[in-house]
Amino acid sequence: MGKSSFLQDFKTFAMRGNVIDMAVGVIIGGAFGKIVSSIVADVIMPPIGLLVGGVN
């Protein structure tokens, strides 16, 4: 009763879609964060560095 019931309950919970939706959201959020940090570091900061006198 112990393990099979737990695994069956977890499978039922995971198949509802909540866990899968949350995992997809975490992955998309991480990718979006990397895109934003790359744009800031490579596109936005170099002109600002030039404007303030070559500060990196």
Secondary structure, DSSP 4 states (H G I P E B T S, - for coil): -HHHHHHHHHHHHHTTSHHHHHHHHHHHHHHHHHHHHHHIIIIIHHHHHHHTTS--
